[in-house]
Every structure is written in structure tokens, then in C-alpha cells.
Amino acid sequence: LSKWLATIKVDVPIQFDAEKYKVEAYNHDALSEIFRDLEFRSLADQILGNAVPVQGQLFEDTKVQKARTVAADSYSVSDKNIENTDHEYILIDTEKKMHDLSKELSQQKVVSFDTETTGIDANLAELVGLAFSYESAKGYYVPISEDQDTAKKQCAIFKPVLENQDIIKIGQNIKYDLLMMKWYDVELKGRYFDTMIAHYLLEPDLRHKLDFISEALLNYTMVPITELIGKKGKNQLSMRDIDIEKVKEYAAEDADITFQIKEILEKDLEAQKLSDLYYKVEEPLIDVLAQIEFEGVQIDGDFLNNYSKVLGEKIMEEEKGIYDLAGVRFNIASPKQVGEVLFDKMQIPYRWRKTSTGQYSTDVDKLNELSFEHGIVKKILDFRKYAKLKSTYVDALPLMINPKTGRVHSNFNQARAATGRLSSENPNLQNIPIKNDAGREIRKAFIPRDKDHILLAADYSQIELRLIAEISKDEFMLEAFHEGRDFHKATAARVYDVDFDKVTAEQRRNAKTVNFSIIYGAGATNLSRQLGIKRAEAKELIDNYFKQFQGLRNYMVDIVEKAREDGYVTTLAGRKRILRDINSRNGLARSNAERMAVNTPIQGSAADMIKLAMIDIHEAMKAGKYKTKMIMQVHDELVFDVYKDELDDIRKLIVDKMKNAMPGLSVPIIVDAGIGDNWLEAH
């Protein structure tokens, strides 16, 4: 049968006219639209000669599209650029011209502003120039001296503009420019319109770089930075090395395009009812994050040096144990060699599909399943854990210490996670391990700035579970939180049908896993893997769970149905997430969108709450002229470098602001606050 099916029949009568299949000239506009819809940027570049803006319609054919005021479905391959578009970009290269420009700018209500610098770290880079624009197709570039004293004097000329509360400053990632100017004794004041953040609110799942937004909204291709300084690598130049005329065109274009984009995005925010979210949450948060990044956090280098040695010894110990059990030396860091040793040499049963290259998969999930029965697998996992801790955190953190301040200054990303969550990098604070003792030790390296300060960590207790109770109005969940019961234990009592006082530690642990798995849309297969039980048992556990939590079940069904109708979901603060695949014919894509529909209102509302708390605390500390500084935000936790004399007052202030960040909730919000001489101790 197989042979018959695979045999090509050559005697079938067909009609074939070769002339009909000759390649003819393609329809440029139609092809452009297809490339845009399918997001084929590289193919568009190869065939059409320009990068196609793949953003497409900002909103699909749902209620979102009907509310849209600015047409977005006319985007095509960008055909405008600096070479074929009229513009006037002016070089401001004398002190008199600087004063004249400052006077002119200070008379405007809105000014677009950008900095050109020597690097992407605002706490390390040097200022090369300032760019301004206040009308379309016109911009100004001010080169800044390499000499710091002269540079500060030049920057001071523009204080009447940048420190004017009444002038709205437009910027693309304006937090960077705000931070940059702090180092030159200029404090940006007044309202900000950040085009990156505005676009992020409208399209959280897309990219938000200026060149992308420009192509999508203005049909304009900007001068790429690589055209000036080259690609990343040892041969990349600095902006100081580039001919000033080229820098002028590049920098003034940035300010000009940002100015033009602002009007479009502002109307879009209004049309999508996102203006409040921008002006009450995201815009005031810019100052808060800039201050956190500017302050940085003190790192205990001696502790890290000693801990690096401890981890090195643990790695060698695990390595020896692995070689003894395997009976052969091999590269434990090589997944390929690990697979060959475990599944070929040692004949450990392998029950999964191999990788696309024919190798055994040795990812953490698969090895975890085997670790209970095979000691060598447990040792390989421990080896990986210690090696990653050492290389990624313990040895890397000292290299991130800023030589100017002696502290580590993490960069917080406000426009990256589609749910609204903040993320950070250099270092990535969110990824510092907390689930095992070895990982938790790293938090000991984060310390107060001096003996007059102490760290305070304030953490929302079970905030996502409390918010899902608030949103779903599930009676049992609300009752458990109002009565202050151990929620996971109360869940176990319901699901396992036992008295609250008779719940075992294992039952509570399983209930805790189920509680959080439900939020993230985990199914029976995923849950069975997490709990180490059979899939049928996991399915029964989930079924029992939903029988007990009818309000939650109804919410999950209703929110998915609403998302199908609207094309998006919202958080308690009005943040939207577009779900383009919610009605997809592709089952995998649709299921993923359904999980987002359930999870985003919960996770996004938690993100909005901590952002509002940060803003309120920042304003209160500024008004009270406290010496205490907010230095980190990690998940649902805020960390402060507290001046000891302020401890009692500041602890009360922080807890109060966090608990009441989102007034009007029916579920009680609990905040745990601890203090210590390092982050671990405070947490």
C-alpha cells in the first residue's frame, strides 16, 4: 500500500500550458501588503529593496479597530528617507547660536529632545551632542565639548528649556536622556511624552524602536546608526569619531521624527482610552526609574570573591562524583556528550523525541524527571546550577560595578514585557535565583551604602492570587483572604475534601502548585510534571479544583469569550493587550492567546499596582525630603536603602502606600516588610 501511495503516476491525462506559468512583473503594492501582514521583513528587503514595516494594522477587525481614529492600514514599504524628503537640520556650533536656540526653544509649549552619547549605559557614557525639534521637518544639533567642565557650561545654557516645568519634552526612551543630563547637572522637569512607551501601550507585543515606529506610522526609513559607527564589534566607532555634518543629520532626524510621531501616538492613546494609563502610571514612573538607576546599589565584592571560591569547590566536587559514576571523563557542559554518556553508555531509558539534529535532549525538565532514580543525573543538575550561579552572577556582578560610583546600576525596561511587568538588565535582578539556598546566597552581596543605612525589602503577599480573587469574584477565594487563612492550606482542604487542620504538608504543597499553575494556564501534562504524578491524577486534581472554585472557572470562560469578541483584554488600570490569535484557526496559537487572555489581567494588574505604589512612595519621599532611596524593584518586591534615623517613619510610609496603591479593591492587600544588613536578610 505504501509503495502504491508513493508511486508517481505518469499516465494521468492533464492539460498544461507553459506560457501561463511564465514569471511576470509582480504587483508591488499587493506584495508589500502580504509581506507586512506576514511580517516578512528580510524577504521584503531582498525583493522590494526596502524593509517593510511589519506592524500592519495597529488593531485587528474587532472593537479595537472600530475605535481607532488614525488609519493604520495604509502602511506600505517605506519609500521616504532623509535623501528624498525635504528637511532643514541646523548645526548650532557657537555659544551665541546656543543662547539664541535656547531662547527660541523656551518660547515653545512642546519640544522634542534627544542626546547623542558615546554608549548605551547612561551612567557611564559621555555626552556628544544635543538635538532639538519643535516643528515638523526642522531640527537642531548642538555638539557638546569633550571637556567635562565646558560640557556642563554648554548644557547649562539649555536649562531654561529642559528645566522649564511648562514645556512638554518629547523623547524616545526619554529616561535615558533624563539620566544622561543628570550627570551634567541638568534636571529634566515638567511633563514627558515618550514615544517608545506610548507605542508600547498601544502595541505591547511589537517592537518599539524609533526606526520601526517611523516606518509604520510615517512611512519613513531613518538613517541607521550602523551607517555612522558601523556594526557592533571591536571596529565599531564612537559618535565622537564621526564627521559632524553626518552626526547633525542623524541626530536632528531623531528629534524631528520623534516630534512628528508624537501627534499620531497621542491621538491613538486617546482613541484607545489609554491616555490615563500613560499620564497617571507610565509617564510619572519615568522619573522614579531614572532615580533608581541613578542611585544604584552597593555590592559586597569581598563576599562575592569568597563565594566564588566556595562555588568553585562545589563544582569540582560534583565533577568528580559525576566522573566516578559514569566511569569516564567527558565535557559535562556539553549537552551532546551528557546525552551520549547517560543514554548510550549508561543505558538510562530515554523516552522523548530527539532534537532536530538527532541529539538526545538534556534540558532541565527532562533531567529533573530522571534525577529521582539516577544519582548521576542529580549531580549533573547540581553541577549546572553551581556553574551558572558562578559565571552568570557571582563572577559577573563585580564586573558591573560602575567605576564612577562604586555601585551597580541596573537598567529597568519599561516597554518590554507585554503584561506591563518591569524587567531589568545589567544585572537582571528578576533572574537572581531564589528557589534554592545556593541561589539565595547571592542576595547577601547586595548591601546598604554605609553604616548609617540599612536595607528594607517590602513584598506584596500572594498578590496575583489576591487579584484573581478580586477579578473573578470567587466567593471562596475572597472569603479565605478576608479571614486571613493560609490560602494554599485552605485550597488543599477543599480540593482533597479534608478538614483544614488535617491538611498534610504534601497536600498544601500540591495545592500551592495548582494555585499558581491555574494562573499561568498550565494543563494536566504540565502539572503532572511539576508534581511528579501521573497525568490522570493531575487532571483529576484540576477538575476537583474547578468544582470548588466555580467563580474562578466562570471568570476564565467569560474572559476568553470577551477576548474573542473584543480582540483584547484589559487590566484593572485599563492596560490593554491585543490578542491577534484569539480567533485563530491554528489550535496552538489560539490556545496560547487564551492563556494570555486569562493571565494578562492578573499579572498586568499586579504590575500596575506596584508601579502606582512606586510613584506614590517616590512622591511622598520627595515631599518629606527623606534621605532614604528606592534602589530596586524585583517582581512584587521593592527594596530601599533606608537612612536608619528614618526607619520607623519610612517603613510605615512604604507599607501604607503599597497597600493602598489601587484603592477600592474588595480583597485585602498584605505587604510584608523586613530589614537587614543585606538583601537576603531583609527579604
C-alpha positions in Angstrom: 0.0 0.0 0.0 2.8 2.4 0.9 4.6 1.8 -2.3 1.4 2.3 -4.3 0.7 5.6 -2.5 4.2 6.8 -3.0 4.4 5.9 -6.7 4.0 8.9 -9.1 1.5 8.2 -11.9 2.9 9.5 -15.2 -0.1 8.4 -17.3 -2.7 10.8 -15.9 -4.2 13.0 -18.7 -3.5 16.6 -17.8 -3.6 20.0 -19.6 -0.6 22.1 -19.2 0.2 25.4 -20.9 3.8 26.5 -20.1 3.1 30.1 -21.2 0.6 30.5 -18.3 3.4 29.8 -15.8 6.0 32.3 -17.0 7.0 34.7 -14.2 5.7 38.2 -14.9 6.3 41.5 -13.1 4.9 41.4 -9.6 2.3 43.7 -8.1 4.5 45.8 -5.8 1.6 47.1 -3.6 -0.1 43.8 -3.2 3.2 42.1 -2.4 4.1 44.8 0.1 0.8 44.3 1.9 1.3 40.5 2.1 4.9 41.0 3.5 3.5 43.4 6.0 0.8 41.1 7.2 3.1 38.1 7.4 5.9 40.2 8.9 8.4 39.1 6.2 10.9 42.0 6.7 14.0 40.3 5.3 12.2 38.9 2.2 10.7 42.4 1.6 14.1 43.9 1.8 15.5 41.4 -0.7 12.7 41.6 -3.3 11.3 45.2 -2.8 14.6 46.8 -1.9 13.3 48.3 1.4 12.4 47.0 4.8 8.7 46.6 5.0 7.1 47.9 8.2 5.6 44.7 9.5 3.4 46.3 12.2 0.4 46.2 9.9 -2.8 47.4 11.4 -2.3 48.5 15.0 -5.6 46.7 15.8 -7.4 43.9 14.0 -11.1 43.8 12.9 -12.6 43.9 16.3 -14.0 46.6 18.6 -10.4 47.9 18.9 -10.3 48.6 15.2 -13.7 50.4 15.2 -12.5 52.7 17.9 -9.3 53.7 16.0 -9.1 57.3 14.8 -5.8 57.2 12.9 -5.8 55.0 9.8 -3.0 52.4 10.0 -4.0 50.1 7.2 -2.4 52.2 4.5 1.2 51.4 5.6 3.4 50.1 2.8 7.0 49.6 2.2 8.8 52.8 3.4 9.6 55.0 0.4 10.6 58.1 2.3 14.0 58.8 3.8 16.4 61.7 4.5 17.6 61.7 0.9 14.3 62.3 -0.8 12.4 64.2 1.9 12.6 68.0 2.4 14.1 68.9 5.8 16.1 71.6 7.4 18.6 70.4 10.0 20.8 73.2 11.5 24.2 72.9 13.2 24.4 75.0 16.4 28.2 75.3 16.9 28.8 78.6 18.7 27.9 79.9 22.1 25.8 82.7 20.6 23.9 80.2 18.5 23.3 78.1 21.6 21.9 81.0 23.6 19.7 82.0 20.6 18.4 78.5 20.2 17.7 78.2 23.9 15.7 81.4 23.9 13.7 80.2 20.9 13.0 76.8 22.4 12.0 78.3 25.7 9.1 80.0 24.0 7.6 76.7 22.8 5.0 74.6 24.5 6.4 71.3 23.2 10.0 70.4 22.4 11.4 67.2 21.1 14.8 66.4 22.7 17.5 63.7 22.2 21.0 63.1 23.4 23.9 61.7 21.3 26.4 59.9 23.5 29.4 57.5 23.5 27.5 54.5 24.7 24.2 52.9 25.8 24.8 53.0 29.5 23.7 56.4 30.7 25.7 56.1 33.9 28.9 55.5 32.0 28.6 57.3 28.7 29.7 60.8 27.8 27.6 63.4 26.1 28.5 64.1 22.5 25.6 66.4 21.5 22.0 67.5 22.0 19.3 67.5 19.4 16.0 69.5 19.4 12.9 69.9 17.2 9.7 71.8 17.7 8.3 71.7 14.1 8.0 69.1 11.5 11.0 68.6 9.1 13.1 71.0 11.2 15.8 70.1 13.7 18.8 71.4 15.5 22.1 69.7 16.6 24.3 71.1 19.3 27.8 69.5 19.5 29.0 69.2 23.2 32.6 69.5 24.2 34.6 66.5 25.4 35.9 68.6 28.3 33.5 68.0 31.2 33.6 71.5 32.6 33.0 73.1 29.2 30.3 70.5 28.5 28.4 71.3 31.7 28.5 75.0 30.9 27.1 74.3 27.4 24.4 72.1 28.9 23.5 74.8 31.4 22.6 77.1 28.5 19.6 74.9 27.9 18.4 74.8 31.5 15.6 77.4 30.7 14.2 74.8 28.3 14.9 71.4 29.9 14.2 72.5 33.5 11.1 74.5 32.5 8.0 72.8 34.1 5.7 74.3 31.5 7.4 72.8 28.4 6.5 69.3 27.4 9.5 67.3 26.5 9.1 64.6 23.7 11.6 61.8 23.6 12.2 58.2 22.5 13.2 56.4 25.7 13.5 59.7 27.4 14.6 58.0 30.7 18.0 57.6 29.1 18.2 61.3 28.2 17.0 62.3 31.6 19.7 60.1 33.3 22.3 61.4 30.9 21.6 65.0 31.7 21.8 64.3 35.5 25.5 63.7 35.1 25.8 67.2 33.5 23.9 68.9 36.3 20.7 69.4 34.4 17.4 68.0 35.8 14.6 67.5 33.2 11.3 68.8 34.6 7.7 69.0 33.5 5.7 66.5 31.5 7.2 63.9 29.2 5.8 62.3 26.1 7.8 59.2 25.5 7.1 57.8 22.0 8.6 54.4 22.9 6.3 54.0 25.9 3.2 55.3 24.1 3.7 52.8 21.3 4.3 50.1 23.9 0.9 50.8 25.4 -0.8 50.6 22.0 1.1 47.6 20.8 2.7 45.8 23.7 3.7 42.7 21.7 5.6 44.6 18.9 8.9 46.3 18.8 9.2 49.9 19.9 12.4 51.2 18.4 12.2 54.5 16.7 13.1 53.2 13.2 10.3 50.7 13.4 7.7 53.2 14.6 8.8 55.7 11.9 8.3 53.1 9.2 4.9 52.1 10.5 3.4 55.5 11.2 5.3 57.8 8.8 6.3 55.5 6.0 9.8 56.9 6.6 13.1 54.9 6.8 15.5 56.6 9.2 19.3 56.7 9.0 20.5 53.6 10.8 23.2 54.1 13.5 25.3 51.4 11.9 25.7 53.7 8.8 27.6 56.1 11.0 29.5 54.0 13.6 29.4 50.5 12.0 28.2 47.2 13.4 28.9 46.0 16.9 32.4 44.7 17.5 36.0 45.9 18.1 35.9 48.1 14.9 32.8 50.0 15.9 33.4 53.7 16.1 32.2 56.3 18.7 29.9 59.1 17.8 32.9 61.4 18.5 34.8 59.9 15.6 32.1 60.7 13.0 32.1 63.8 10.8 29.9 66.4 12.5 27.7 67.0 9.4 26.7 63.3 9.4 26.1 63.4 13.1 24.0 66.6 12.7 21.8 64.9 10.0 21.4 61.7 12.1 20.7 63.4 15.5 18.4 66.1 14.2 16.4 63.5 12.3 15.9 61.6 15.5 14.5 64.7 17.2 12.4 65.6 14.2 10.8 62.2 13.6 10.1 61.8 17.3 8.3 65.2 17.2 6.2 64.0 14.2 5.3 60.7 15.8 4.1 62.2 19.0 0.9 63.7 17.4 -0.1 60.4 15.9 0.5 58.4 19.1 -1.2 60.9 21.3 -4.4 60.6 19.2 -4.1 56.8 19.3 -3.8 56.8 23.1 -6.9 59.0 23.4 -8.9 56.8 20.9 -8.0 53.6 22.7 -8.7 55.1 26.2 -5.1 54.6 27.2 -4.3 58.3 28.0 -5.0 57.9 31.7 -2.7 54.8 31.9 0.0 56.8 30.2 -0.3 60.0 32.1 -1.1 58.5 35.5 1.1 55.4 35.5 3.8 55.2 32.8 4.8 58.8 32.5 5.3 59.6 36.2 7.2 56.2 36.5 9.9 57.5 34.2 11.3 59.8 37.0 11.0 57.0 39.5 13.0 54.5 37.4 15.6 57.2 36.5 16.2 57.9 40.1 16.5 54.2 41.0 19.0 53.7 38.1 21.0 56.8 39.1 21.3 55.7 42.8 22.3 52.1 42.1 23.0 49.6 44.8 26.1 48.8 46.8 27.8 45.4 46.2 29.9 43.4 48.6 32.9 42.5 46.5 34.7 40.5 49.2 31.6 38.3 49.8 31.3 37.6 46.1 35.0 36.8 45.8 34.8 34.3 48.7 31.5 32.8 47.4 33.1 32.3 44.0 35.7 30.1 45.6 33.0 28.1 47.5 31.1 27.5 44.3 34.3 26.6 42.5 34.9 23.9 45.1 31.3 22.6 44.8 31.7 22.4 41.0 34.9 20.3 41.3 33.2 18.1 43.9 30.2 17.4 41.6 32.5 16.9 38.6 34.5 14.2 40.5 31.3 12.5 41.6 29.9 12.5 38.0 33.1 11.0 36.5 33.1 8.3 39.2 29.5 7.3 38.5 30.0 7.5 34.7 33.3 5.6 34.7 34.6 8.0 32.0 35.7 11.7 31.8 33.6 13.9 29.4 32.6 17.5 29.0 29.8 18.0 31.5 29.0 21.4 29.9 28.3 19.7 26.5 24.6 18.6 26.2 25.7 16.3 23.4 28.3 14.4 25.5 26.0 14.3 28.5 23.3 12.7 26.4 25.7 10.1 24.9 27.0 9.2 28.4 23.6 8.9 30.1 21.6 7.2 27.3 24.2 5.3 25.3 27.0 4.3 27.7 24.9 4.0 30.9 21.7 2.9 29.1 19.4 5.1 31.1 16.0 4.8 29.3 15.2 7.8 27.0 11.5 8.3 26.2 11.5 11.6 24.5 11.9 12.8 20.9 15.4 13.7 19.9 16.4 17.2 18.8 16.3 18.3 15.2 20.0 17.4 14.9 19.4 13.9 16.2 20.8 14.5 19.6 19.4 13.5 23.0 17.7 16.4 24.7 19.1 17.0 28.2 17.2 20.1 29.2 16.4 20.7 32.9 12.8 19.4 32.7 13.8 16.0 31.3 16.8 15.6 33.6 14.6 16.5 36.6 12.3 13.6 35.8 15.3 11.3 35.8 17.0 12.7 38.8 14.9 10.8 41.4 16.1 7.5 40.1 19.6 8.2 38.9 22.2 9.8 41.2 24.4 10.9 38.3 21.6 13.0 36.8 21.1 14.8 40.1 24.8 15.6 40.2 24.7 16.9 36.6 21.9 19.2 37.6 23.8 20.4 40.6 26.9 20.9 38.5 24.9 23.1 36.1 23.3 25.0 38.9 26.6 25.9 40.6 28.4 26.7 37.3 25.6 29.0 36.2 25.5 30.8 39.6 29.2 31.3 39.5 29.5 32.5 35.9 26.3 34.5 35.5 26.1 36.2 38.9 28.9 35.7 41.3 31.8 36.4 38.9 29.8 38.8 36.7 28.4 41.2 39.3 31.8 42.7 40.3 32.4 43.5 36.6 29.2 45.6 36.6 30.3 47.9 39.3 30.4 51.5 38.0 33.9 52.9 38.4 32.4 56.4 38.9 30.1 55.4 41.8 31.3 52.1 43.1 27.8 50.7 42.8 25.8 48.5 40.4 23.2 50.4 38.3 20.7 48.0 36.8 18.7 49.3 33.7 15.0 48.9 34.1 13.0 48.2 31.0 9.6 49.9 31.0 8.5 48.8 27.5 9.4 45.2 27.2 7.1 42.8 28.9 3.7 42.7 27.2 1.9 42.2 30.5 3.2 45.6 31.9 5.8 44.0 34.2 9.1 45.8 34.5 12.3 43.9 33.6 15.9 44.8 34.3 19.3 44.1 32.8 23.0 44.5 33.7 22.3 42.9 36.1 19.0 41.1 35.5 17.6 41.4 39.1 14.5 39.4 38.2 16.6 36.3 37.4 18.6 36.2 40.5 17.7 32.7 41.9 15.5 32.4 45.0 14.3 28.8 44.9 17.4 27.2 46.2 19.9 28.0 49.0 22.8 28.4 46.8 21.0 31.0 44.6 19.6 32.9 47.6 23.1 33.4 48.9 23.8 35.8 46.1 21.4 38.3 47.7 23.9 38.7 50.5 26.1 40.6 48.1 23.5 43.5 47.9 24.2 45.7 50.9 23.5 49.3 52.3 25.7 52.1 51.1 27.2 52.7 54.6 26.9 52.0 58.3 24.2 54.7 58.6 21.9 52.8 56.3 20.0 49.5 56.3 18.1 47.6 53.6 14.4 47.3 53.7 12.5 44.9 51.5 8.8 45.3 51.1 6.9 42.5 49.3 3.3 42.0 48.3 2.0 38.8 49.8 0.4 36.5 47.2 -0.6 39.5 45.1 -1.6 37.6 41.9 -3.8 35.2 43.8 -5.5 38.1 45.6 -6.0 39.9 42.3 -7.5 36.8 40.6 -9.9 36.7 43.6 -10.7 40.4 43.1 -11.2 40.0 39.3 -13.1 36.7 39.3 -15.1 37.5 42.5 -14.8 33.8 43.5 -16.6 33.6 46.9 -14.3 31.1 48.5 -11.2 32.9 47.5 -12.4 36.2 48.8 -13.6 34.6 52.0 -10.2 32.9 52.6 -8.3 36.1 52.1 -10.7 38.2 54.2 -10.4 35.7 57.1 -6.6 35.7 56.8 -6.3 32.0 56.4 -3.4 30.2 54.8 -4.7 30.2 51.3 -2.8 27.2 50.0 -3.8 25.2 53.0 -7.5 26.3 52.6 -7.3 25.3 48.9 -5.9 21.9 49.8 -8.7 21.3 52.3 -11.3 22.0 49.6 -9.7 20.1 46.8 -8.8 17.0 48.9 -12.0 17.2 50.9 -10.3 17.1 54.3 -10.6 19.3 57.4 -8.4 22.4 57.4 -6.4 21.2 60.4 -5.8 17.8 58.8 -4.2 19.1 55.6 -0.7 17.5 55.1 2.4 19.3 54.0 2.3 17.4 50.7 -1.3 18.3 50.1 -0.6 22.0 50.8 2.5 21.9 48.5 0.4 20.4 45.7 -2.4 22.9 46.2 0.1 25.8 46.1 1.4 24.4 42.8 -2.1 24.1 41.4 -3.0 27.7 42.5 -0.1 29.2 40.6 -0.4 26.8 37.7 -4.0 27.9 37.1 -3.0 31.5 36.8 -0.4 30.6 34.1 -2.8 28.2 32.2 -0.9 25.0 32.9 -2.7 21.9 31.8 -2.7 18.4 33.2 0.5 17.4 31.5 2.4 20.4 32.8 1.0 19.9 36.3 1.8 16.2 36.4 5.4 17.0 35.5 5.6 19.7 38.2 4.2 17.5 40.9 5.8 14.2 39.7 2.4 12.5 39.4 0.5 10.7 36.6 -1.3 12.8 34.1 -4.7 11.3 35.1 -4.0 12.3 38.7 -3.2 15.8 37.7 -6.3 16.0 35.6 -8.4 14.9 38.5 -6.8 17.5 40.7 -7.6 20.2 38.2 -11.2 19.0 37.8 -11.7 19.0 41.6 -10.1 22.4 41.8 -12.6 24.0 39.4 -15.5 22.2 41.1 -14.5 24.1 44.3 -13.8 27.4 42.5 -16.8 28.0 40.3 -16.3 31.8 40.3 -12.8 31.4 39.0 -13.9 28.8 36.4 -16.7 31.2 35.2 -14.2 34.1 35.0 -11.8 32.0 32.9 -14.6 31.1 30.5 -16.1 34.6 30.3 -12.8 36.4 29.8 -11.8 34.2 26.9 -15.3 34.8 25.3 -15.0 38.5 25.8 -11.5 38.4 24.3 -12.9 36.7 21.2 -15.4 39.5 20.8 -13.1 42.4 21.6 -9.8 41.2 20.4 -8.1 42.3 23.6 -8.1 42.1 27.4 -7.6 44.8 30.0 -6.1 45.1 33.5 -7.7 46.9 36.4 -5.8 50.0 35.5 -7.0 49.9 31.8 -3.9 48.4 30.2 -4.7 46.6 27.0 -3.2 43.5 25.4 -4.1 42.8 21.8 -4.7 39.1 21.2 -4.5 38.6 17.4 -4.6 34.8 17.6 -7.7 34.6 19.9 -9.8 33.5 16.9 -7.0 31.8 15.0 -7.7 28.5 13.2 -4.3 27.3 14.5 -5.1 25.5 17.7 -1.7 26.1 19.2 -1.7 29.8 18.6 -5.3 30.1 19.8 -4.6 28.2 23.0 -1.7 30.5 23.7 -3.9 33.5 23.2 -6.5 32.0 25.5 -3.9 31.6 28.2 -2.8 35.2 27.7 -6.5 36.3 28.0 -6.7 34.7 31.4 -3.3 35.6 32.7 -2.8 39.2 31.4 -5.5 40.9 33.6 -4.0 39.2 36.7 -0.3 39.7 36.0 -0.8 43.0 34.4 -2.9 44.4 37.3 -0.1 43.3 39.7 2.3 45.2 37.5 0.1 48.3 37.5 -0.3 48.1 41.3 3.4 48.0 42.1 4.1 50.8 39.6 1.4 53.0 41.2 3.0 52.2 44.6 6.4 53.2 43.4 5.1 56.5 42.1 3.3 57.3 45.4 6.3 56.3 47.5 8.6 58.4 45.3 6.4 61.5 45.6 6.0 61.1 49.4 9.7 60.6 50.0 10.4 63.7 47.8 7.8 65.8 49.6 9.2 64.6 53.0 12.8 65.2 52.0 13.8 61.8 53.1 17.4 60.6 52.7 16.1 57.0 52.1 16.4 55.8 48.5 14.4 53.3 46.5 17.1 51.1 44.9 15.5 48.0 43.4 12.2 46.6 42.0 12.1 42.8 41.7 8.8 41.1 40.8 6.4 42.1 43.6 9.1 43.5 45.8 10.6 46.9 46.4 14.0 47.4 48.1 15.1 50.6 49.8 18.4 51.9 51.2 17.0 53.3 54.4 18.6 56.0 56.5 18.4 54.4 59.9 17.1 57.5 61.7 14.1 57.4 59.3 13.4 53.7 59.6 10.2 53.7 61.6 8.5 56.5 59.6 9.7 55.2 56.2 8.6 51.6 56.9 5.1 52.9 57.8 5.0 55.1 54.7 6.1 52.3 52.3 3.7 49.7 53.6 0.8 52.2 53.6 1.5 53.3 50.0 1.9 49.8 48.8 -1.3 48.6 50.4 -3.4 51.5 49.1 -1.8 51.9 45.6 -5.0 50.7 44.0 -8.0 52.0 46.1 -11.4 50.4 46.0 -10.4 46.7 46.0 -12.6 44.3 47.9 -9.7 41.9 48.6 -7.3 42.8 51.5 -3.8 43.6 50.3 -0.9 42.4 52.6 2.6 43.8 52.5 5.5 42.1 54.3 8.4 44.4 55.1 11.7 43.2 56.6 15.1 44.9 57.3 18.7 43.6 57.3 22.3 44.3 56.6 21.9 42.6 53.2 19.1 41.9 50.8 18.7 38.2 51.8 18.5 39.2 55.5 15.9 41.9 54.7 13.9 39.6 52.4 
